[in-house]
Amino acid sequence: MANQPRAEAGEDEGAERAESFVDALQSLLRELPGLISDRVELFALELGRAGSALAHIVAWVVAIAILGITAWLALWAGVVIALVGLGLHWALALLPVLLINLGAIAFAVSRVKQLVTRLSLPATRRHLTMQARAAPVGQAPQPIPPQANPHDDDGHAS
């Protein structure tokens, strides 16, 4: 009979723990909608702020582009005027401007062609389709060909 009080005390502690756990769980379930709504509200506010910032960034980029183009045209007009002032015919004075700009265009087009492949998210597609290319049981898996480093020429992951 000496063991009976200990057993009852252990049962009481177990019952108290179970009640404490149930109370904590009920409390968490009561507070969960508030916790979620707070986070959703914060997300919505930050999303609105980010959208406003993006609109301002786009406006500034447009202004910068207009000013940059104006400066670029003024620079080349100055170069052409200087070459004509040195006695070059105006058609020959325009030739270096034309060649330099065509070279810059060719470089930009080649860079865009390199970057356009990233629009299809190649690493993500490889990662998500890796299971589909799994080798049948008993065969060695085929090696996945190495891909270009995402930090190639530009030094930035894009």
C-alpha positions as CSV (number, residue, x, y, z in Angstrom):
1,M,0.0,0.0,0.0
2,A,3.0,2.3,0.4
3,N,3.3,2.5,-3.4
4,Q,-0.3,3.7,-3.8
5,P,0.2,7.4,-2.7
6,R,3.2,7.6,-5.1
7,A,1.2,6.2,-8.0
8,E,-1.6,8.6,-7.3
9,A,0.8,11.5,-7.1
10,G,2.3,10.4,-10.4
11,E,-1.1,10.2,-12.0
12,D,-2.0,13.7,-10.6
13,E,1.2,15.1,-12.1
14,G,0.5,13.4,-15.5
15,A,-3.1,14.7,-15.5
16,E,-1.8,18.2,-14.6
17,R,0.7,18.1,-17.4
18,A,-2.0,16.9,-19.9
19,E,-4.3,19.7,-18.8
20,S,-1.4,22.2,-19.0
21,F,-0.6,21.0,-22.5
22,V,-4.2,21.1,-23.5
23,D,-4.5,24.7,-22.1
24,A,-1.4,25.8,-23.9
25,L,-2.6,24.3,-27.1
26,Q,-6.0,25.9,-26.7
27,S,-4.3,29.2,-26.0
28,L,-2.2,28.9,-29.0
29,L,-5.2,28.1,-31.2
30,R,-7.0,31.2,-29.8
31,E,-4.0,33.4,-30.6
32,L,-3.1,31.9,-34.0
33,P,-5.6,33.9,-36.1
34,G,-4.2,37.1,-34.5
35,L,-0.6,36.1,-35.1
36,I,-1.3,35.2,-38.7
37,S,-3.4,38.4,-39.4
38,D,-0.6,40.5,-37.9
39,R,1.9,39.0,-40.3
40,V,-0.4,39.2,-43.3
41,E,-1.1,42.9,-42.5
42,L,2.7,43.6,-42.2
43,F,3.3,41.8,-45.5
44,A,0.5,43.8,-47.2
45,L,1.9,47.1,-45.8
46,E,5.4,46.2,-46.9
47,L,4.2,45.1,-50.3
48,G,2.5,48.5,-50.8
49,R,5.6,50.3,-49.7
50,A,7.8,48.2,-52.0
51,G,5.4,48.8,-54.9
52,S,5.6,52.6,-54.3
53,A,9.4,52.4,-54.1
54,L,9.4,50.4,-57.4
55,A,7.3,53.1,-59.1
56,H,9.7,55.8,-57.9
57,I,12.7,53.7,-59.1
58,V,11.2,53.3,-62.5
59,A,10.5,57.0,-62.8
60,W,14.0,57.8,-61.8
61,V,15.4,55.3,-64.3
62,V,13.4,56.9,-67.1
63,A,14.7,60.3,-66.1
64,I,18.3,59.0,-66.0
65,A,17.9,57.4,-69.4
66,I,16.5,60.6,-70.9
67,L,19.4,62.6,-69.4
68,G,21.9,60.0,-70.5
69,I,20.7,59.9,-74.0
70,T,20.8,63.7,-74.2
71,A,24.4,63.7,-72.9
72,W,25.3,61.0,-75.3
73,L,23.9,62.9,-78.3
74,A,25.6,66.1,-77.1
75,L,29.0,64.3,-76.8
76,W,28.8,62.9,-80.3
77,A,27.6,66.2,-81.8
78,G,30.7,67.8,-80.2
79,V,32.9,65.2,-81.6
80,V,31.5,65.6,-85.1
81,I,31.7,69.4,-84.9
82,A,35.3,69.2,-83.7
83,L,36.2,66.8,-86.6
84,V,34.4,69.1,-89.1
85,G,36.3,72.0,-87.6
86,L,39.5,70.2,-88.3
87,G,38.6,70.2,-91.9
88,L,37.0,66.7,-92.3
89,H,34.0,66.4,-94.5
90,W,30.8,66.0,-92.4
91,A,30.2,62.5,-93.8
92,L,33.7,61.3,-92.7
93,A,33.2,63.0,-89.4
94,L,30.1,61.0,-88.8
95,L,31.8,57.7,-89.7
96,P,33.7,57.1,-86.3
97,V,30.5,58.0,-84.4
98,L,28.6,55.4,-86.5
99,L,31.2,52.7,-86.1
100,I,31.6,53.2,-82.3
101,N,27.8,53.1,-81.8
102,L,27.4,50.0,-84.0
103,G,30.2,48.3,-82.0
104,A,28.4,49.1,-78.8
105,I,25.1,47.8,-80.2
106,A,26.8,44.5,-81.3
107,F,28.2,44.1,-77.8
108,A,24.9,44.8,-76.2
109,V,23.0,42.4,-78.4
110,S,25.5,39.6,-77.8
111,R,25.2,40.2,-74.0
112,V,21.4,40.1,-74.2
113,K,21.6,36.8,-76.1
114,Q,23.7,35.4,-73.3
115,L,21.3,36.6,-70.6
116,V,18.1,35.5,-72.3
117,T,18.8,31.8,-71.6
118,R,18.4,32.6,-67.9
119,L,14.8,33.6,-68.3
120,S,13.8,30.0,-68.6
121,L,15.2,29.3,-65.1
122,P,17.5,26.5,-66.2
123,A,18.8,25.5,-62.8
124,T,15.4,25.3,-61.3
125,R,14.1,23.3,-64.2
126,R,17.0,20.9,-63.9
127,H,16.4,20.6,-60.2
128,L,12.7,20.0,-60.5
129,T,13.1,17.5,-63.3
130,M,16.0,15.5,-61.9
131,Q,13.8,12.8,-60.6
132,A,12.2,12.3,-64.0
133,R,15.7,11.5,-65.4
134,A,16.6,9.0,-62.6
135,A,18.2,5.8,-64.0
136,P,16.3,2.5,-63.8
137,V,17.2,0.2,-60.9
138,G,20.5,-1.5,-61.6
139,Q,21.9,1.1,-63.9
140,A,24.3,3.9,-63.1
141,P,22.8,7.3,-63.2
142,Q,23.7,9.5,-66.2
143,P,25.9,12.4,-65.2
144,I,24.3,15.8,-65.6
145,P,26.3,18.0,-67.9
146,P,28.0,20.9,-66.2
147,Q,26.3,24.3,-66.7
148,A,27.7,27.7,-66.9
149,N,28.5,29.4,-63.7
150,P,25.7,31.9,-62.8
151,H,28.5,34.3,-61.8
152,D,30.1,34.3,-65.3
153,D,31.2,37.5,-67.1
154,D,29.2,40.1,-65.2
155,G,30.2,39.0,-61.7
156,H,26.6,39.1,-60.5
157,A,24.1,36.3,-60.1
158,S,21.1,37.2,-62.3
